[in-house]
Every structure is written in C-alpha cells, then in structure tokens.
C-alpha cells in the first residue's frame, strides 16, 4: 500500500507542478487554447495519442471487445494506429494547421463559421460539441471504479472527486500547454505500463504460446460454433469487428478535441515527426490494450453478472502490488489526459463560439479567459456528478448517451471537415444537412432502436454507418445547393499556395 500511495503522490505532484509552471503560457486566449500555436511535434503527438486512448479504451473497450472477438480484437488497435493516427496526420495534419492559421480559427465550430462565412454554422456546431462532449467526459471515470476499489479499497466517489480537482487545477492554471506537457508524461507512463502488464499477464499463463493454445480451446456456442474462433484471424464476429475498427479509427477525424491538436502544432515540418511518433504510440498503446483484452476468456469471469468492465481488473488483480500500482497510474493517466482535453475543448467552444459575439457582444480578452476557466470548473463538476449518479443508480439513459456521443460528434463533423479542407465546392447547406443527419440518426438510435435493421441497432454499428454515409451526403447535397461566393472560397484556399 505504501508503494501505491507514494507513486500516486509523486504522479499528482508532477501534474500540478507542470500546471503551475505553464501559467506564463496561458495569459491570453491564443496561449490558453492553443499554446500560442508553438507546440512541438513530440508534445503534439503524445497529446493526440493520450486524448485518443482513455480509460474507456483500456478497461471498457479492451475488456468488451477482447471478450467478444478474442485475439482478433488486436485489429482494432492496428486500425487505430493506421487509420486513426497515421492517415489522420497525413491527410488532415498539414491542411488543418495551414487553413486554421490562415482563418485564425481556434476551435472546430469557429473553423466552420469562418470557412463558410456563417455565424449560424458556428453556433450550431458549438451546441453539438457542448451536448455530446459532456456525457463522453463523464464516461472517462467509468474505468477507474473497479481498479481503485481493488487496489486501494476506497469509495469510487472519492476517486472521482480527487481526479476531477487535480485535472481542473492544472488545466485552469496552464491551459493547453500544461495539458500537452502532462500528456507527454502520462503517455510515457501508458507505454511502460501496457508493456509491463502484457508481459506479466502472459507470463502468469505460461507464456504467449501456452496462452494462445488455451485460447484456441475456448468455446462459446451462444456466439459461434467455429472451433478455435477466439484465436482465429478475424474472430467469431468479423462484421461487428470491422464496424468497431471504423468507429474507433475513422471517428477521430471528426472529433473536435482530436482535430484541434493540429491547430496548435508549431510548423508544417513538425507534422512529419508528429506523424511517426503518434503512429508508434498508437501501435503500442492501442494495439497492446486490445491484444491484452483478447486473452480475457482465460480468466474465470461471469460477464453476464459482472459486466465487461470486470474483465481487465480480473486479469491484473493477482499481479504484484508494484504492477497493480503501475496499472492504476496508467489508467489515471489515460483518464486525466483525455478529461483535460475534453473540458478545454468544451469550455473554449462555449466561450468563443457561443457566448462571445452572440450573448456578450463586446467580450475582452481577460473576460474570455475568466469565462473559459469558470466553464472548465463547471464542466468537470457536471461530468463528476453524472459519473457518480450513474455509479450509484441504474440510470441507463446516461450510459446510452455516452455510447452515442462519439458516433454523433464524428457523424456530424467528419465529412464536412475533410471536404472543407480539400474541396472548394462544399456548400453551407451540405454542412447543415450532415449536422442534422449525424446527430439525428444517433439520437433516434438511442430512443427508438427497434425501428432500425438488426445490423444497425448497435450504437457502434450505427456510428460507423453515420460517418461513412456523411462522406456521400456532403458531396451530393453540395452539387444541388447554392455555392459560396467564388472570391470567398479562393481567399480561403489561397493559404495552400504559400510556402
């Protein structure tokens, strides 16, 4: 217990220290929200990766999909690395950095407003971000409850409050630069932790070959009659596996807290380094998480009774106290890094895109900073309360809302954002139609699941479908709706001609 407590105190002390150190970078809006657009490639790559992979991935998704797909769940991690990191940086990185700097946009709603010369688009996008990021933020606490109960035997509510306060302190003090530096530290912890835990778990089952052989013997007639399905190439449910890969990999292309990392990177040259670092990080962390989860069926767990969140804790509860402490800090790192990114995105969007210029006409730089910091406190408090309410009662509505938030955000933003960077012909009407389609379909899936075909009733499958459909909707609607003024479009795209 002493080892665990000492490691936690050092971890929390470092996070707070970084926040206080970065106060000098958070004295104006540009510095607070984007780190003055001077964040290096390593910090940006780690900020991208740690915002991507939260405790939801390590405890929830790795346990759930490892149980369902077996070792084939590793493909989700591979997809996250190749599509969610490598291709995202190659296709979005440079163009996002160049165009957002040219337009002087600080958030994704601000980008839509300036790109299409429409305040209405900015307001609609900011409302979507606000509605769907809050439940996603609350879900970050979910993975911590069982781990803290197992390692420290303390109440989950205490864990939520401590994590919320500490994250709030360093984000409020140091803004984006503090989150980027802490993300780098937390990312290093995640890499070391994942590798150590995989080696320890496989060793406890007699090594990789013995564990693989044991997994090949596992059968689940309720899922599949195929022998050795859980050790096979594509697992027992290939279609569902592909949908998860699409949602968790392509989805990042349309998530505001992910895309805004490209706004802040130092230079175009930094994109090249960041691409490599981010991809390697994703291979280790995402690939490692899902690979580990694939061996979940070797442990005696009653999933019907305990839920999928019990899978990963059951795999590590017999490890050494030091390794359990490493896992707890790993999951804390994953949660706090994503939480800090989400609350900074939510508060900046609400302040800069909804309140400034719409509710408060003349808002000084100082007032904007104060308002963002106040909203960070409010958002962290709301997410903590939602997490506690969900933990202490069976409010399934909240759990469902968390499940659809990723699909709704990516479904609404992904296609309009990509096309806006590359194609001059995108229209304002096409963007609005896609916003309505993405959010509308996911909300309908939540409240009236039975009207959907069986293959679309899962929010994961529905989210993947929504994103892919948007890639067709935006160009089709753009071809039949009024175009933007030619001079406005040429002025926007002129940025790519500059060296």
N, C-alpha and C positions, 0 to 999 in steps of 0.2 A: 504493500500500500504506500509505503514511503517513497518508493521509486516512482510510482504513478503520480503521486502528488507533486513531487519535485519537478518531474518532466512537464506537468501541466502548468505549474507556476512559472517555469522558465519560458514556456511557449507563450503564455498570456502576457508576461512581462515584455517579451520581444515585440509582440503585436502592438502593444500600447506605446512602447518606445519608438517604433517606426512611425506611428501616427503623430506623435509629438514632434519628431524630427522633421516631418514633412509639412509642418504648419506653414513654413515660408513659401511653399509652392501652392498654397490654397488661399491666396489673398485677393484673387479676382475670379470671375466666373470661368474664364478660359482655363485658368490654372486648376480650379476646383473640379471642373467637369472633365477636362481632357489633359490635365497635367501640362498645360501650355503647348500641347502638340509636340512634345520633345522627349517622349518616352522611347527608350532604346528597344532594339529587336528582341533581346532576351527577356526583358521585363514584359513586353507586349505579348510575346509567345506564351509565357507562363501565365500571364493574366487571362489570355484567351483559353488556355487549357484548364486552368483551375476554375474558371467560371463555367466551363463546359461540363466538367465532371464533379458532381456534388455527392453528398451522402446518399442522395436518391439513387445514383448510379451504383455506388459501392454496396449498399445494404439492400435497397429495394429492387432495382433492375437486375443486378448481378444474381441475386438470390432467386427472383421470379423467373427470369429467362434462362438461367443456368438449370433450374429445376425443370422447366418446360422443354428446353431444346438440348440439354446435355452439353457436351463439349462443343457442339456446333454453335453455341452462343458466342464463342470466340469471334465468329464472323461479324457480330455486332461491333466489337472493338476494332476489328480491321476496317469496317465501313466508317466508323467514327474517325479513324486516322486518315483514311484515303479521301473520303468524300467530305467529312465534317471538318477536317483540318487542312490536308494538302490541297485539295481542289478549291476549298473555300478561300484560302490565302492566294492561290494562283489566279482565280477568276475574279474575286472581289477585292483583294487587298489593295493593289495599286490604284485601281479606278476609284474605289471608295475614298482612299486617302486624298487623291488629287481633286476629285469633284467636290468633296465636302469642304476642303480647304478653300477652294475657289468660290463656293457659295457661302462660306463662313457659317456652315450649319454645325450645331453642337450635339444634336440628338437625331434619331431617326424620323420622328414627326416633323422636326424642323427641316430636315432634308426634303421630305415630300412637299412641305409648304413652299420652300424656295425653288425646288426643281420644277414644280407645276404652277408657280405663282398663285397659290391658293391658300388663304388662311383657313378656309373650311377643311381642307385636307389635313392640315396640321392639327387642328382641333380634334377631328375625328380620330386620327392616328393616336393622339395623346390620350384620349379616353379609352381606346382599345388597350394601350400599354398599361394604363392605370388599373383597369378592370381585371386583366388577365395576369399581370405580374404579381399582384398581391397574394392570390392563392398559391402560385408557384413558389413564392418566397416562403410561405408557411410550410410547404411540404419539405423544405430543407431540414427541418427539425426532426422529421419522422425517423430517419435512420439512427438518431442518437439515443432514443429512449432505451432500447434493449441493451445497447452496448454500455451505456453509463450504469444501468441497473446491474449488469453483470460484473462490471469492473469496480464500481465504487459503492454499490448498494445505496444510492441516493435517489431521491424523488426526481422524476423527469422534469417537473415544473422548475426545480432549482437549476437544472442543466439548461433549460430554455432561457431562463432569466439571465444567467451568467453569460451565456453565449451572446444573447441579444445586446446586453450592456457593453460587453467588450468590443463587439463588432461596431456598435454605434460610436463608441469613443474614438476609435482610430479612423473611421470614415469621416466623422464630423470634424476631427482635428486636421487631418491631412488630405482629405479629398481623394481624387483619382490616383495621385502619385503614391499615397500611403497604401491604397489597395493594391497597386501594381507591385510595389516592393514586398508587401506582405504576401501577395500571391506567389511571388518568386520563392520566398522562404517556404510557404506552405506547399508549393509544387515539389520542391526538393524532398520534403517530408513524405509526400504522397508517393514519389518514385521509390524511395528507400523502403517505405512501409509495405507497398504492394509486393516488391521483390522478396522481402523477408518473409512475409506471410505465405506467399505461394510456396516457397521452398520448405517452410515449416509444415504446412498442411500436407504437401505431397510426401514429405519425409515421414509424417505420422501414419501414412497409409502404405508405407513400404517403398516409396519412390514412384516416379512417373509411370513406369511400365506396369507395376503392380496395381496402381490406382486406375490406370486405363483398362486393364484386364477386368478389374472388378466392376468398372462402369459398364463395360460391354455385356456383363452378365445381368444387369438390372433390367427388369421388365415392368411395364405398366400397361396392362390390357385396356384400361379405360382411355388411354391416349393413342396407342398404336399396337399393332400385332407384329411389327417388324422386329426381328431379333437383333440385339445389339444397337438399337436405334439411338441410344444416348451417347454412344461413342462413334456414331457414323458422321459422314462428311457434312450433311445438311440437317441431321437430326430428324425427329419424328414429325415436325410440322414446318416444312420448307416455306410455304406461302406466308404463314404468320411470321417466320423468321425474316423474310425479305421485307415485310411491312415494318417491322421493328427497326431494321437497318435503315430504311428510307426515312422514317420519322426521326430517329435519333441522330442521323448523319446529315441529311439534307436540311433538316429543320433548323440547324444552327445558322444557315444562310439568311434566315428571316427573323432571327431573334435580336431585338434591339440591344440587349446587354452584350451580345457577342459581336455584332457588326460595329458597334461604337469603339471597339478596341482598335479598329483600323483608322478611325478618325484621329487617334492620339499618337500614332507611331511617328517617329522622328523624321524619316525621309523615305523616299522610294527605294533606295538601296537597302534600307533596313528590312524591307519586305522580304527580300531573298533569304536573309539569315533567319528571320522570323518564321518563314515557311518551313524550313528544315527543322528548327527547334520544336515548333508546335507539333509537327507530324511525329517526330520521335517521342515526344512527351505523350501523345495520344496512343501510340503503339504500346508503350509501357503501361500507362495507367488504365486506359480503357480495355486494351487487349488483355492485360493482367487481371482486371476485375472480372470480366466475363469468363475468362479461362478458369479462374478460381471458382466462380459460381457453377461452372459446368460439372464440378465434382460433388455438388451438394447432395445428390441422391445416395452417396456413400455413407451419409450420416442418418441416424435414426430421428427423423423429424415428422411430426404429424402436421402437414401443411394445411389440411382442411380445418384443423383446430387452432393452430398457432399462427397461420399466415405465412406468406413468403418472406416477410421481414425476419423470420426466425432462422432462415437457412444459414446466412453468413455468420451470425453470432454463434450458432451451434458448431460451426466449423472451427471457430477460433477459441472457444471457451476453455479448451484443455491445453492451450499453448502456455508458454512460460509467462509469469507476471510482466516481465520486461516487454515481451512481444505484444501482450494484450494492451499495455500502455502505449506502445507504438501505434497499434490499430486505432485506439481511442483518439490519439492526436491526429492520425491520418484522417479519420472521419470528421473530426473537428475542423481540420484544415480545409477539407473539401467543402464542408458546410459554410464556414465563415467566409471563404473566398467567394463562393457563389452568392451568399447573402449580401456581402458588401457591394458586389457588382450590381445586383438587382435593386437594392434600395437607392444606390446612387443614380441608376438609370431612371427609376420611378420618380424620385424627388426632382431631378433635373428636368425631366419631361413635363411634369405637372407645373413646375415653376416657370420654365422658359417658354413652353408651348401653349399652356392653357391659361395661366394667370397673367403673365406678362403680356401687355398689349390687348388682352381681351377683358379681363376683370379689373386689373390695375393698369391704367393706360400709361402712366409715366412711372416706371419702376427703376430706381437707381441700382447701380452695381452692388452696393452694400446691402440694399433690401433684398436683392435676388439671392445673395449668399446666405443671408439670415433665413430667408424663406426656405431655401433648399435644406439647410441644416435642421430646421424645425420639422420639415416633412420627413427627413431621414428618421428622426425620433418617432414620429407618428407611424410611419410605415413599419419600422421594426417592432413597435408596440402592438400594432394591429396583427402582424404576422405571428408574433409570440402568443397573443390571445387566441387566435384561430387555432394554432397548434395545440394549445392547452385544452381548448374546448373539444377539439377532435379527439384528443387523447383520453379525456375523462368521460366522454359520451360517444354514442354511436351516430354521429351526425354524418350520414353517408353523402349528403349533398355537398359538403365541403370536400370530401375525398374525391368525388366525381369532378368537381370544379377544378381541383388540382390536376386531375388526369387530362382534362381537355385544354388547359391553358397553353401548353406547348404547341399543340396542334392548331389552336385558334390564332395564336400570335404568328407562327410560321405560315399558316394558311393564308392569313390576311396580308402579310408583308413580303413574303419571299419573292413571288413572281413580279410584283410591281417594282421592287427594289432592284432586282437583277436587270430587268428590261430597261429601267430608268438609267442605269449606268452605261448600257451598251446601245440602246436603240432610240433614235430621235423621234420615232413615230408613236411612242406611248402617249395616251391621252388621259386627261384628268378623270373622265367618265370611267375608263377601264380600271383605274386605280380604285375608285369608289365602289364599283361593282365587285371587285375582288375582295375589298374590305368586308363588304356585306356578305358575300358568299362564304368567305373563310370563317368568320365569326358565327354567322347564321347556321351553317351546317354543323359546326361543333356544338353549339348550344342545343340545336334540335336533337343531335345525337345523345346529348345528356338527358333531356327531358322526355324524349319520345323515341327511345332506342328501338322499339318493336316495329316501327314503320320502315326501318332500313332492312336491306337484304342481310342475310346471316353474316356474310363476309365483311360487312361494313358496320356491324353492331359494336365491335370493339372500338373504343376511342383511339387506340393506336392505329388500327387499320384505317379508320375514318380520317385521322390526322394526316396519314401518308397520302390518302386519296385527295384530300383537300389541297395539299401542296402541289401535287402533280397536276390536278385539274386547273389550278391557277396559272400554270405555265401555258395552258391552252386558252383560258378565258381572257387574259390580258391582251394578247395579240389580236384575237378575234374581235373583241369589243373595240380595240383601238382602230381597227380598219373601218368600222362603221360609225364612229362618233367624231365630233368636231376636233380638229387638230389644234395644237397650241400655235401661237404666233411664231412664224419661222425665225424672226430675228431673236426672239427669246431663247428658242432652242439652240440656235447657232452660238449665242453668247454663253450658254451653259456648257456646250461641248467644246468650246474654244480651249478649255483648260488642258485637254489631252494633246493639243498641238505644241504646248510649251515644253521645253526641255528642263 
